């Protein structure tokens, strides 16, 4: 289960945002500030998931990127926001299905903490984009 969520983290748009550095206009400055925190948390999630898998004597899955995320370079952040919001919802759904299923108290606590963190970030972005939140 931990490898399943780790693979989802790798395939997320969040690591690609840091690599692609989309252009943030004045109109999307609030998005940019929230996404910086979200990307930092995603990096921390990957690190903690890897550590937990190793602590449990497992082997973390290899990093891979979703091919659909290859189109995030050289674009405005505002253009990417619908995809980012959808991706956060996808991650939340994966974490919801994984919550409490590992049979290991610390692993389940880690998954729950990450889930709540993503929910908090999504709620902040939904406040900025209420129309996109309603259409989802």
N, CA, C and O atoms as CSV, one atom per row, in Angstrom:
chain,resi,resn,atom,element,x,y,z
A,1,UNK,N,N,0.826,-1.191,0.000
A,1,UNK,CA,C,0.000,0.000,0.000
A,1,UNK,C,C,0.876,1.264,0.000
A,1,UNK,O,O,0.571,2.238,-0.687
A,2,UNK,N,N,1.949,1.233,0.768
A,2,UNK,CA,C,2.844,2.398,0.792
A,2,UNK,C,C,3.471,2.627,-0.580
A,2,UNK,O,O,3.618,3.771,-1.009
A,3,UNK,N,N,3.837,1.566,-1.262
A,3,UNK,CA,C,4.395,1.716,-2.607
A,3,UNK,C,C,3.339,2.232,-3.582
A,3,UNK,O,O,3.668,2.954,-4.523
A,4,UNK,N,N,2.100,1.875,-3.369
A,4,UNK,CA,C,1.021,2.373,-4.240
A,4,UNK,C,C,0.888,3.892,-4.125
A,4,UNK,O,O,0.765,4.581,-5.137
A,5,UNK,N,N,0.912,4.411,-2.906
A,5,UNK,CA,C,0.806,5.864,-2.760
A,5,UNK,C,C,2.101,6.550,-3.180
A,5,UNK,O,O,2.072,7.672,-3.685
A,6,UNK,N,N,3.235,5.885,-2.975
A,6,UNK,CA,C,4.504,6.464,-3.435
A,6,UNK,C,C,4.504,6.589,-4.956
A,6,UNK,O,O,4.936,7.609,-5.492
A,7,UNK,N,N,4.028,5.569,-5.650
A,7,UNK,CA,C,3.943,5.635,-7.111
A,7,UNK,C,C,3.011,6.763,-7.544
A,7,UNK,O,O,3.286,7.452,-8.527
A,8,UNK,N,N,1.920,6.954,-6.821
A,8,UNK,CA,C,0.996,8.053,-7.134
A,8,UNK,C,C,1.661,9.409,-6.937
A,8,UNK,O,O,1.429,10.339,-7.709
A,9,UNK,N,N,2.485,9.518,-5.905
A,9,UNK,CA,C,3.234,10.762,-5.679
A,9,UNK,C,C,4.182,11.032,-6.845
A,9,UNK,O,O,4.273,12.159,-7.331
A,10,UNK,N,N,4.883,9.996,-7.287
A,10,UNK,CA,C,5.812,10.156,-8.399
A,10,UNK,C,C,5.102,10.585,-9.682
A,10,UNK,O,O,5.624,11.398,-10.444
A,11,UNK,N,N,3.913,10.037,-9.914
A,11,UNK,CA,C,3.178,10.316,-11.148
A,11,UNK,C,C,2.370,11.608,-11.085
A,11,UNK,O,O,1.752,12.000,-12.075
A,12,UNK,N,N,2.370,12.251,-9.964
A,12,UNK,CA,C,1.625,13.490,-9.773
A,12,UNK,C,C,2.247,14.641,-10.575
A,12,UNK,O,O,3.408,14.586,-10.982
A,13,UNK,N,N,1.447,15.668,-10.785
A,13,UNK,CA,C,1.953,16.886,-11.422
A,13,UNK,C,C,2.860,17.684,-10.491
A,13,UNK,O,O,3.664,18.494,-10.954
A,14,UNK,N,N,2.739,17.465,-9.197
A,14,UNK,CA,C,3.466,18.302,-8.237
A,14,UNK,C,C,4.980,18.284,-8.423
A,14,UNK,O,O,5.588,19.354,-8.425
A,15,UNK,N,N,5.625,17.113,-8.582
A,15,UNK,CA,C,7.077,17.170,-8.808
A,15,UNK,C,C,7.437,17.869,-10.119
A,15,UNK,O,O,8.482,18.512,-10.217
A,16,UNK,N,N,6.574,17.740,-11.118
A,16,UNK,CA,C,6.827,18.380,-12.411
A,16,UNK,C,C,6.728,19.901,-12.309
A,16,UNK,O,O,7.404,20.615,-13.050
A,17,UNK,N,N,5.899,20.400,-11.404
A,17,UNK,CA,C,5.774,21.856,-11.266
A,17,UNK,C,C,7.096,22.478,-10.850
A,17,UNK,O,O,7.472,23.544,-11.338
A,18,UNK,N,N,7.787,21.815,-9.959
A,18,UNK,CA,C,9.086,22.339,-9.532
A,18,UNK,C,C,10.088,22.295,-10.679
A,18,UNK,O,O,10.882,23.219,-10.854
A,19,UNK,N,N,10.047,21.222,-11.453
A,19,UNK,CA,C,10.977,21.070,-12.575
A,19,UNK,C,C,10.675,22.046,-13.706
A,19,UNK,O,O,11.591,22.580,-14.331
A,20,UNK,N,N,9.389,22.278,-13.969
A,20,UNK,CA,C,9.015,23.092,-15.127
A,20,UNK,C,C,8.956,24.578,-14.819
A,20,UNK,O,O,9.101,25.404,-15.720
A,21,UNK,N,N,8.744,24.930,-13.544
A,21,UNK,CA,C,8.691,26.321,-13.112
A,21,UNK,C,C,7.753,27.144,-14.000
A,21,UNK,O,O,8.213,28.031,-14.719
A,22,UNK,N,N,6.438,26.863,-13.961
A,22,UNK,CA,C,5.497,27.609,-14.807
A,22,UNK,C,C,5.489,29.090,-14.458
A,22,UNK,O,O,5.797,29.487,-13.334
A,23,UNK,N,N,5.127,29.895,-15.455
A,23,UNK,CA,C,5.103,31.338,-15.267
A,23,UNK,C,C,3.914,31.717,-14.402
A,23,UNK,O,O,2.780,31.317,-14.667
A,24,UNK,N,N,4.191,32.495,-13.363
A,24,UNK,CA,C,3.158,32.924,-12.431
A,24,UNK,C,C,2.885,34.397,-12.666
A,24,UNK,O,O,3.737,35.245,-12.401
A,25,UNK,N,N,1.695,34.700,-13.163
A,25,UNK,CA,C,1.312,36.093,-13.390
A,25,UNK,C,C,0.857,36.707,-12.069
A,25,UNK,O,O,0.715,36.013,-11.062
A,26,UNK,N,N,0.635,37.990,-12.091
A,26,UNK,CA,C,0.134,38.680,-10.908
A,26,UNK,C,C,-1.223,38.110,-10.490
A,26,UNK,O,O,-1.518,38.008,-9.299
A,27,UNK,N,N,-2.042,37.741,-11.469
A,27,UNK,CA,C,-3.362,37.186,-11.167
A,27,UNK,C,C,-3.295,35.809,-10.507
A,27,UNK,O,O,-4.228,35.413,-9.809
A,28,UNK,N,N,-2.218,35.087,-10.719
A,28,UNK,CA,C,-2.112,33.750,-10.129
A,28,UNK,C,C,-1.069,33.687,-9.009
A,28,UNK,O,O,-0.567,32.612,-8.683
A,29,UNK,N,N,-0.751,34.838,-8.427
A,29,UNK,CA,C,0.253,34.884,-7.361
A,29,UNK,C,C,-0.187,34.086,-6.136
A,29,UNK,O,O,0.639,33.428,-5.504
A,30,UNK,N,N,-1.477,34.134,-5.789
A,30,UNK,CA,C,-1.967,33.348,-4.659
A,30,UNK,C,C,-1.801,31.851,-4.924
A,30,UNK,O,O,-1.426,31.089,-4.032
A,31,UNK,N,N,-2.083,31.445,-6.159
A,31,UNK,CA,C,-1.874,30.046,-6.542
A,31,UNK,C,C,-0.413,29.672,-6.352
A,31,UNK,O,O,-0.098,28.629,-5.781
A,32,UNK,N,N,0.463,30.522,-6.831
A,32,UNK,CA,C,1.889,30.237,-6.762
A,32,UNK,C,C,2.369,30.048,-5.343
A,32,UNK,O,O,3.144,29.133,-5.062
A,33,UNK,N,N,1.919,30.901,-4.449
A,33,UNK,CA,C,2.334,30.798,-3.047
A,33,UNK,C,C,1.838,29.496,-2.427
A,33,UNK,O,O,2.590,28.822,-1.723
A,34,UNK,N,N,0.592,29.136,-2.678
A,34,UNK,CA,C,0.042,27.893,-2.124
A,34,UNK,C,C,0.716,26.669,-2.748
A,34,UNK,O,O,0.961,25.675,-2.065
A,35,UNK,N,N,1.009,26.744,-4.025
A,35,UNK,CA,C,1.622,25.594,-4.692
A,35,UNK,C,C,3.070,25.372,-4.269
A,35,UNK,O,O,3.548,24.238,-4.264
A,36,UNK,N,N,3.764,26.441,-3.919
A,36,UNK,CA,C,5.128,26.271,-3.397
A,36,UNK,C,C,5.079,25.419,-2.137
A,36,UNK,O,O,5.879,24.498,-1.973
A,37,UNK,N,N,4.145,25.725,-1.253
A,37,UNK,CA,C,3.990,24.937,-0.020
A,37,UNK,C,C,3.547,23.512,-0.329
A,37,UNK,O,O,4.014,22.567,0.306
A,38,UNK,N,N,2.659,23.352,-1.290
A,38,UNK,CA,C,2.161,22.027,-1.653
A,38,UNK,C,C,3.285,21.171,-2.241
A,38,UNK,O,O,3.413,19.995,-1.902
A,39,UNK,N,N,4.088,21.754,-3.110
A,39,UNK,CA,C,5.207,21.017,-3.711
A,39,UNK,C,C,6.231,20.636,-2.644
A,39,UNK,O,O,6.765,19.527,-2.665
A,40,UNK,N,N,6.505,21.539,-1.723
A,40,UNK,CA,C,7.435,21.213,-0.633
A,40,UNK,C,C,6.907,20.042,0.189
A,40,UNK,O,O,7.655,19.131,0.542
A,41,UNK,N,N,5.605,20.077,0.490
A,41,UNK,CA,C,5.010,18.980,1.248
A,41,UNK,C,C,5.062,17.678,0.458
A,41,UNK,O,O,5.303,16.617,1.033
A,42,UNK,N,N,4.839,17.745,-0.847
A,42,UNK,CA,C,4.897,16.539,-1.681
A,42,UNK,C,C,6.301,15.940,-1.652
A,42,UNK,O,O,6.456,14.720,-1.594
A,43,UNK,N,N,7.318,16.791,-1.692
A,43,UNK,CA,C,8.697,16.295,-1.607
A,43,UNK,C,C,8.939,15.612,-0.263
A,43,UNK,O,O,9.578,14.562,-0.196
A,44,UNK,N,N,8.428,16.211,0.790
A,44,UNK,CA,C,8.548,15.625,2.123
A,44,UNK,C,C,7.791,14.306,2.205
A,44,UNK,O,O,8.267,13.353,2.822
A,45,UNK,N,N,6.616,14.246,1.587
A,45,UNK,CA,C,5.834,13.007,1.572
A,45,UNK,C,C,6.622,11.876,0.932
A,45,UNK,O,O,6.673,10.767,1.464
A,46,UNK,N,N,7.231,12.157,-0.204
A,46,UNK,CA,C,8.019,11.141,-0.914
A,46,UNK,C,C,9.163,10.660,-0.027
A,46,UNK,O,O,9.419,9.459,0.066
A,47,UNK,N,N,9.835,11.580,0.610
A,47,UNK,CA,C,10.955,11.226,1.485
A,47,UNK,C,C,10.464,10.353,2.651
A,47,UNK,O,O,11.069,9.327,2.961
A,48,UNK,N,N,9.373,10.764,3.285
A,48,UNK,CA,C,8.857,10.016,4.427
A,48,UNK,C,C,8.303,8.647,4.023
A,48,UNK,O,O,8.469,7.671,4.754
A,49,UNK,N,N,7.652,8.575,2.871
A,49,UNK,CA,C,7.154,7.280,2.396
A,49,UNK,C,C,8.313,6.329,2.116
A,49,UNK,O,O,8.257,5.153,2.476
A,50,UNK,N,N,9.364,6.839,1.474
A,50,UNK,CA,C,10.550,6.015,1.216
A,50,UNK,C,C,11.156,5.516,2.527
A,50,UNK,O,O,11.497,4.340,2.650
A,51,UNK,N,N,11.288,6.412,3.504
A,51,UNK,CA,C,11.861,6.032,4.791
A,51,UNK,C,C,11.001,4.985,5.486
A,51,UNK,O,O,11.527,4.029,6.056
A,52,UNK,N,N,9.678,5.159,5.443
A,52,UNK,CA,C,8.786,4.204,6.098
A,52,UNK,C,C,8.873,2.836,5.427
A,52,UNK,O,O,8.921,1.812,6.109
A,53,UNK,N,N,8.893,2.814,4.106
A,53,UNK,CA,C,9.009,1.546,3.381
A,53,UNK,C,C,10.322,0.847,3.742
A,53,UNK,O,O,10.342,-0.363,3.970
A,54,UNK,N,N,11.406,1.603,3.793
A,54,UNK,CA,C,12.701,1.012,4.157
A,54,UNK,C,C,12.707,0.539,5.609
A,54,UNK,O,O,13.256,-0.521,5.912
A,55,UNK,N,N,12.095,1.324,6.519
A,55,UNK,CA,C,12.012,0.919,7.925
A,55,UNK,C,C,11.250,-0.391,8.084
A,55,UNK,O,O,11.542,-1.183,8.981
A,56,UNK,N,N,10.275,-0.614,7.211
A,56,UNK,CA,C,9.484,-1.842,7.261
A,56,UNK,C,C,10.133,-2.963,6.427
A,56,UNK,O,O,9.519,-3.997,6.160
A,57,UNK,N,N,11.377,-2.727,6.031
A,57,UNK,CA,C,12.181,-3.692,5.269
A,57,UNK,C,C,11.596,-3.991,3.889
A,57,UNK,O,O,11.700,-5.105,3.377
A,58,UNK,N,N,10.988,-2.976,3.312
A,58,UNK,CA,C,10.467,-3.094,1.959
A,58,UNK,C,C,11.404,-2.419,0.969
A,58,UNK,O,O,12.436,-1.867,1.348
A,59,UNK,N,N,11.034,-2.472,-0.281
A,59,UNK,CA,C,11.806,-1.836,-1.347
A,59,UNK,C,C,10.910,-0.812,-2.040
A,59,UNK,O,O,9.918,-1.182,-2.669
A,60,UNK,N,N,11.251,0.463,-1.930
A,60,UNK,CA,C,10.434,1.492,-2.581
A,60,UNK,C,C,10.427,1.336,-4.103
A,60,UNK,O,O,11.428,0.942,-4.700
A,61,UNK,N,N,9.298,1.647,-4.714
A,61,UNK,CA,C,9.202,1.617,-6.171
A,61,UNK,C,C,10.123,2.684,-6.750
A,61,UNK,O,O,10.449,3.666,-6.083
A,62,UNK,N,N,10.532,2.484,-7.981
A,62,UNK,CA,C,11.387,3.449,-8.667
A,62,UNK,C,C,10.578,4.675,-9.060
A,62,UNK,O,O,9.373,4.596,-9.301
A,63,UNK,N,N,11.258,5.795,-9.118
A,63,UNK,CA,C,10.602,7.032,-9.520
A,63,UNK,C,C,10.270,6.972,-11.001
A,63,UNK,O,O,11.080,6.553,-11.827
A,64,UNK,N,N,9.067,7.399,-11.308
A,64,UNK,CA,C,8.641,7.496,-12.703
A,64,UNK,C,C,7.665,8.658,-12.804
A,64,UNK,O,O,6.964,8.990,-11.849
A,65,UNK,N,N,7.638,9.250,-13.954
A,65,UNK,CA,C,6.727,10.378,-14.182
A,65,UNK,C,C,5.654,9.951,-15.170
A,65,UNK,O,O,5.919,9.186,-16.098
A,66,UNK,N,N,4.460,10.443,-14.968
A,66,UNK,CA,C,3.376,10.165,-15.906
A,66,UNK,C,C,3.650,10.920,-17.204
A,66,UNK,O,O,4.018,12.095,-17.174
A,67,UNK,N,N,3.475,10.261,-18.322
A,67,UNK,CA,C,3.743,10.914,-19.605
A,67,UNK,C,C,2.794,12.082,-19.840
A,67,UNK,O,O,3.135,13.012,-20.571
A,68,UNK,N,N,1.626,12.051,-19.241
A,68,UNK,CA,C,0.673,13.154,-19.400
A,68,UNK,C,C,1.204,14.452,-18.799
A,68,UNK,O,O,0.747,15.537,-19.159
A,69,UNK,N,N,2.162,14.343,-17.888
A,69,UNK,CA,C,2.696,15.555,-17.255
A,69,UNK,C,C,3.833,16.184,-18.050
A,69,UNK,O,O,4.446,17.146,-17.589
A,70,UNK,N,N,4.121,15.660,-19.226
A,70,UNK,CA,C,5.225,16.204,-20.020
A,70,UNK,C,C,4.875,17.545,-20.661
A,70,UNK,O,O,5.760,18.237,-21.163
A,71,UNK,N,N,3.614,17.913,-20.651
A,71,UNK,CA,C,3.185,19.144,-21.316
A,71,UNK,C,C,3.105,20.343,-20.369
A,71,UNK,O,O,2.452,21.334,-20.695
A,72,UNK,N,N,3.745,20.273,-19.223
A,72,UNK,CA,C,3.633,21.365,-18.259
A,72,UNK,C,C,4.746,22.398,-18.389
A,72,UNK,O,O,4.773,23.365,-17.627
A,73,UNK,N,N,5.644,22.222,-19.315
A,73,UNK,CA,C,6.748,23.164,-19.481
A,73,UNK,C,C,6.316,24.346,-20.355
A,73,UNK,O,O,5.541,24.189,-21.298
A,74,UNK,N,N,6.827,25.516,-20.024
A,74,UNK,CA,C,6.627,26.736,-20.816
A,74,UNK,C,C,5.163,27.166,-20.895
A,74,UNK,O,O,4.704,27.625,-21.941
A,75,UNK,N,N,4.440,27.018,-19.803
A,75,UNK,CA,C,3.045,27.465,-19.780
A,75,UNK,C,C,2.798,28.318,-18.551
A,75,UNK,O,O,3.601,28.350,-17.619
A,76,UNK,N,N,1.664,29.012,-18.572
A,76,UNK,CA,C,1.256,29.816,-17.427
A,76,UNK,C,C,0.661,28.917,-16.353
A,76,UNK,O,O,0.039,27.900,-16.658
A,77,UNK,N,N,0.854,29.292,-15.116
A,77,UNK,CA,C,0.294,28.531,-14.008
A,77,UNK,C,C,-1.232,28.502,-14.087
A,77,UNK,O,O,-1.851,27.486,-13.772
A,78,UNK,N,N,-1.831,29.598,-14.501
A,78,UNK,CA,C,-3.294,29.643,-14.582
A,78,UNK,C,C,-3.835,28.589,-15.552
A,78,UNK,O,O,-4.925,28.055,-15.347
A,79,UNK,N,N,-3.085,28.296,-16.593
A,79,UNK,CA,C,-3.470,27.260,-17.549
A,79,UNK,C,C,-3.445,25.870,-16.903
A,79,UNK,O,O,-4.266,25.012,-17.229
A,80,UNK,N,N,-2.509,25.659,-15.996
A,80,UNK,CA,C,-2.340,24.361,-15.349
A,80,UNK,C,C,-3.277,24.119,-14.169
A,80,UNK,O,O,-3.439,22.977,-13.739
A,81,UNK,N,N,-3.897,25.178,-13.637
A,81,UNK,CA,C,-4.669,25.017,-12.403
A,81,UNK,C,C,-5.762,23.962,-12.475
A,81,UNK,O,O,-5.891,23.200,-11.516
A,82,UNK,N,N,-6.555,23.856,-13.529
A,82,UNK,CA,C,-7.553,22.772,-13.540
A,82,UNK,C,C,-6.914,21.384,-13.416
A,82,UNK,O,O,-7.445,20.523,-12.715
A,83,UNK,N,N,-5.803,21.164,-14.077
A,83,UNK,CA,C,-5.120,19.870,-13.997
A,83,UNK,C,C,-4.517,19.651,-12.611
A,83,UNK,O,O,-4.527,18.532,-12.098
A,84,UNK,N,N,-3.997,20.705,-12.011
A,84,UNK,CA,C,-3.415,20.597,-10.674
A,84,UNK,C,C,-4.498,20.245,-9.661
A,84,UNK,O,O,-4.300,19.376,-8.812
A,85,UNK,N,N,-5.643,20.919,-9.750
A,85,UNK,CA,C,-6.745,20.628,-8.831
A,85,UNK,C,C,-7.246,19.200,-9.014
A,85,UNK,O,O,-7.529,18.512,-8.033
A,86,UNK,N,N,-7.355,18.756,-10.248
A,86,UNK,CA,C,-7.784,17.377,-10.514
A,86,UNK,C,C,-6.762,16.387,-9.962
A,86,UNK,O,O,-7.131,15.345,-9.420
A,87,UNK,N,N,-5.487,16.710,-10.100
A,87,UNK,CA,C,-4.436,15.824,-9.610
A,87,UNK,C,C,-4.459,15.738,-8.087
A,87,UNK,O,O,-4.276,14.658,-7.526
A,88,UNK,N,N,-4.683,16.866,-7.415
A,88,UNK,CA,C,-4.790,16.838,-5.958
A,88,UNK,C,C,-5.983,15.988,-5.518
A,88,UNK,O,O,-5.891,15.243,-4.542
A,89,UNK,N,N,-7.086,16.098,-6.231
A,89,UNK,CA,C,-8.255,15.266,-5.909
A,89,UNK,C,C,-7.942,13.785,-6.117
A,89,UNK,O,O,-8.378,12.939,-5.336
A,90,UNK,N,N,-7.192,13.476,-7.161
A,90,UNK,CA,C,-6.792,12.090,-7.425
A,90,UNK,C,C,-5.906,11.567,-6.298
A,90,UNK,O,O,-6.106,10.452,-5.816
A,91,UNK,N,N,-4.928,12.369,-5.878
A,91,UNK,CA,C,-4.060,11.964,-4.772
A,91,UNK,C,C,-4.861,11.748,-3.495
A,91,UNK,O,O,-4.640,10.772,-2.778
A,92,UNK,N,N,-5.781,12.646,-3.212
A,92,UNK,CA,C,-6.611,12.510,-2.016
A,92,UNK,C,C,-7.407,11.217,-2.069
A,92,UNK,O,O,-7.513,10.508,-1.068
A,93,UNK,N,N,-7.961,10.912,-3.217
A,93,UNK,CA,C,-8.729,9.675,-3.376
A,93,UNK,C,C,-7.856,8.444,-3.121
A,93,UNK,O,O,-8.298,7.495,-2.474
A,94,UNK,N,N,-6.648,8.458,-3.615
A,94,UNK,CA,C,-5.730,7.332,-3.405
A,94,UNK,C,C,-5.376,7.195,-1.930
A,94,UNK,O,O,-5.352,6.088,-1.391
A,95,UNK,N,N,-5.102,8.322,-1.280
A,95,UNK,CA,C,-4.786,8.273,0.149
A,95,UNK,C,C,-6.005,7.846,0.966
A,95,UNK,O,O,-5.858,7.131,1.957
A,96,UNK,N,N,-7.197,8.269,0.571
A,96,UNK,CA,C,-8.404,7.842,1.282
A,96,UNK,C,C,-8.582,6.331,1.200
A,96,UNK,O,O,-8.962,5.692,2.181
A,97,UNK,N,N,-8.308,5.761,0.031
A,97,UNK,CA,C,-8.450,4.314,-0.119
A,97,UNK,C,C,-7.350,3.555,0.623
A,97,UNK,O,O,-7.525,2.385,0.961
A,98,UNK,N,N,-6.226,4.211,0.874
A,98,UNK,CA,C,-5.116,3.564,1.564
A,98,UNK,C,C,-5.178,3.724,3.080
A,98,UNK,O,O,-4.547,2.962,3.812
A,99,UNK,N,N,-5.927,4.699,3.546
A,99,UNK,CA,C,-5.952,5.017,4.982
A,99,UNK,C,C,-6.385,3.819,5.812
A,99,UNK,O,O,-7.416,3.200,5.550
A,100,UNK,N,N,-5.582,3.510,6.810
A,100,UNK,CA,C,-5.901,2.461,7.757
A,100,UNK,C,C,-5.778,1.042,7.239
A,100,UNK,O,O,-6.290,0.117,7.870
A,101,UNK,N,N,-5.117,0.841,6.113
A,101,UNK,CA,C,-5.071,-0.495,5.511
A,101,UNK,C,C,-3.722,-1.190,5.634
A,101,UNK,O,O,-3.599,-2.350,5.241
A,102,UNK,N,N,-2.715,-0.521,6.166
A,102,UNK,CA,C,-1.381,-1.136,6.160
A,102,UNK,C,C,-1.190,-2.145,7.282
A,102,UNK,O,O,-0.338,-3.028,7.179
A,103,UNK,N,N,-1.967,-2.030,8.347
A,103,UNK,CA,C,-1.774,-2.919,9.487
A,103,UNK,C,C,-0.596,-2.518,10.358
A,103,UNK,O,O,-0.195,-3.263,11.253
A,104,UNK,N,N,-0.047,-1.351,10.099
A,104,UNK,CA,C,1.091,-0.830,10.870
A,104,UNK,C,C,0.703,0.564,11.359
A,104,UNK,O,O,0.404,1.453,10.563
A,105,UNK,N,N,0.713,0.738,12.668
A,105,UNK,CA,C,0.226,1.982,13.276
A,105,UNK,C,C,0.946,3.219,12.741
A,105,UNK,O,O,0.298,4.209,12.401
A,106,UNK,N,N,2.268,3.175,12.662
A,106,UNK,CA,C,3.021,4.349,12.211
A,106,UNK,C,C,2.787,4.629,10.729
A,106,UNK,O,O,2.698,5.789,10.326
A,107,UNK,N,N,2.687,3.598,9.929
A,107,UNK,CA,C,2.434,3.787,8.498
A,107,UNK,C,C,1.046,4.371,8.281
A,107,UNK,O,O,0.870,5.276,7.466
A,108,UNK,N,N,0.059,3.855,9.012
A,108,UNK,CA,C,-1.290,4.395,8.895
A,108,UNK,C,C,-1.350,5.854,9.353
A,108,UNK,O,O,-2.067,6.661,8.762
A,109,UNK,N,N,-0.610,6.186,10.388
A,109,UNK,CA,C,-0.566,7.572,10.871
A,109,UNK,C,C,0.066,8.484,9.819
A,109,UNK,O,O,-0.399,9.603,9.604
A,110,UNK,N,N,1.122,8.007,9.168
A,110,UNK,CA,C,1.763,8.787,8.112
A,110,UNK,C,C,0.789,9.036,6.966
A,110,UNK,O,O,0.671,10.165,6.488
A,111,UNK,N,N,0.094,8.001,6.523
A,111,UNK,CA,C,-0.868,8.152,5.426
A,111,UNK,C,C,-1.984,9.129,5.812
A,111,UNK,O,O,-2.398,9.951,4.995
A,112,UNK,N,N,-2.462,9.043,7.038
A,112,UNK,CA,C,-3.522,9.955,7.493
A,112,UNK,C,C,-3.041,11.400,7.542
A,112,UNK,O,O,-3.768,12.318,7.164
A,113,UNK,N,N,-1.807,11.595,8.010
A,113,UNK,CA,C,-1.264,12.957,8.090
A,113,UNK,C,C,-1.091,13.556,6.700
A,113,UNK,O,O,-1.411,14.725,6.483
A,114,UNK,N,N,-0.590,12.765,5.763
A,114,UNK,CA,C,-0.419,13.246,4.394
A,114,UNK,C,C,-1.773,13.563,3.778
A,114,UNK,O,O,-1.931,14.582,3.105
A,115,UNK,N,N,-2.748,12.694,4.005
A,115,UNK,CA,C,-4.098,12.920,3.490
A,115,UNK,C,C,-4.669,14.240,3.994
A,115,UNK,O,O,-5.198,15.023,3.204
A,116,UNK,N,N,-4.572,14.494,5.274
A,116,UNK,CA,C,-5.098,15.748,5.833
A,116,UNK,C,C,-4.359,16.961,5.280
A,116,UNK,O,O,-4.959,18.012,5.053
A,117,UNK,N,N,-3.067,16.812,5.065
A,117,UNK,CA,C,-2.273,17.898,4.500
A,117,UNK,C,C,-2.742,18.230,3.082
A,117,UNK,O,O,-2.905,19.402,2.740
A,118,UNK,N,N,-2.960,17.197,2.253
A,118,UNK,CA,C,-3.449,17.425,0.895
A,118,UNK,C,C,-4.856,18.020,0.912
A,118,UNK,O,O,-5.168,18.885,0.094
A,119,UNK,N,N,-5.689,17.575,1.814
A,119,UNK,CA,C,-7.033,18.164,1.928
A,119,UNK,C,C,-6.958,19.651,2.262
A,119,UNK,O,O,-7.718,20.460,1.729
A,120,UNK,N,N,-6.034,19.993,3.146
A,120,UNK,CA,C,-5.854,21.410,3.523
A,120,UNK,C,C,-5.399,22.234,2.326
A,120,UNK,O,O,-5.912,23.329,2.094
A,121,UNK,N,N,-4.436,21.713,1.562
A,121,UNK,CA,C,-3.961,22.434,0.379
A,121,UNK,C,C,-5.067,22.576,-0.669
A,121,UNK,O,O,-5.220,23.637,-1.274
A,122,UNK,N,N,-5.830,21.515,-0.880
A,122,UNK,CA,C,-6.920,21.575,-1.850
A,122,UNK,C,C,-7.977,22.585,-1.410
A,122,UNK,O,O,-8.493,23.338,-2.236
A,123,UNK,N,N,-8.298,22.607,-0.134
A,123,UNK,CA,C,-9.282,23.570,0.370
A,123,UNK,C,C,-8.807,25.001,0.134
A,123,UNK,O,O,-9.602,25.866,-0.232
A,124,UNK,N,N,-7.525,25.254,0.340
A,124,UNK,CA,C,-6.980,26.601,0.110
A,124,UNK,C,C,-7.082,26.974,-1.366
A,124,UNK,O,O,-7.444,28.103,-1.698
A,125,UNK,N,N,-6.766,26.038,-2.246
A,125,UNK,CA,C,-6.853,26.321,-3.685
A,125,UNK,C,C,-8.308,26.424,-4.143
A,125,UNK,O,O,-8.620,27.217,-5.031
A,126,UNK,N,N,-9.192,25.638,-3.553
A,126,UNK,CA,C,-10.618,25.735,-3.883
A,126,UNK,C,C,-11.201,27.092,-3.508
A,126,UNK,O,O,-12.126,27.574,-4.162
A,127,UNK,N,N,-10.661,27.711,-2.454
A,127,UNK,CA,C,-11.106,29.065,-2.076
A,127,UNK,C,C,-10.729,30.082,-3.151
A,127,UNK,O,O,-11.470,31.028,-3.417
A,128,UNK,N,N,-9.572,29.871,-3.757
A,128,UNK,CA,C,-9.098,30.778,-4.812
A,128,UNK,C,C,-9.856,30.521,-6.113
A,128,UNK,O,O,-10.068,31.444,-6.899
A,129,UNK,N,N,-10.261,29.282,-6.340
A,129,UNK,CA,C,-10.923,28.860,-7.586
A,129,UNK,C,C,-12.273,28.228,-7.297
A,129,UNK,O,O,-12.455,27.039,-7.560
A,130,UNK,N,N,-13.219,28.978,-6.768
A,130,UNK,CA,C,-14.504,28.358,-6.375
A,130,UNK,C,C,-15.272,27.762,-7.561
A,130,UNK,O,O,-15.969,26.761,-7.389
A,131,UNK,N,N,-15.165,28.343,-8.744
A,131,UNK,CA,C,-15.883,27.793,-9.896
A,131,UNK,C,C,-15.329,26.434,-10.305
A,131,UNK,O,O,-16.090,25.550,-10.699
A,132,UNK,N,N,-14.027,26.259,-10.216
A,132,UNK,CA,C,-13.428,24.962,-10.552
A,132,UNK,C,C,-13.755,23.931,-9.490
A,132,UNK,O,O,-13.882,22.744,-9.793
A,133,UNK,N,N,-13.894,24.374,-8.237
A,133,UNK,CA,C,-14.264,23.453,-7.172
A,133,UNK,C,C,-15.681,22.939,-7.388
A,133,UNK,O,O,-15.954,21.764,-7.142
A,134,UNK,N,N,-16.583,23.798,-7.843
A,134,UNK,CA,C,-17.969,23.396,-8.081
A,134,UNK,C,C,-18.089,22.459,-9.275
A,134,UNK,O,O,-18.915,21.546,-9.266
A,135,UNK,N,N,-17.278,22.675,-10.295
A,135,UNK,CA,C,-17.362,21.841,-11.494
A,135,UNK,C,C,-16.747,20.462,-11.306
A,135,UNK,O,O,-17.017,19.547,-12.084
A,136,UNK,N,N,-15.919,20.309,-10.269
A,136,UNK,CA,C,-15.293,19.010,-10.011
A,136,UNK,C,C,-16.278,18.127,-9.325
A,136,UNK,O,O,-15.964,16.979,-9.011
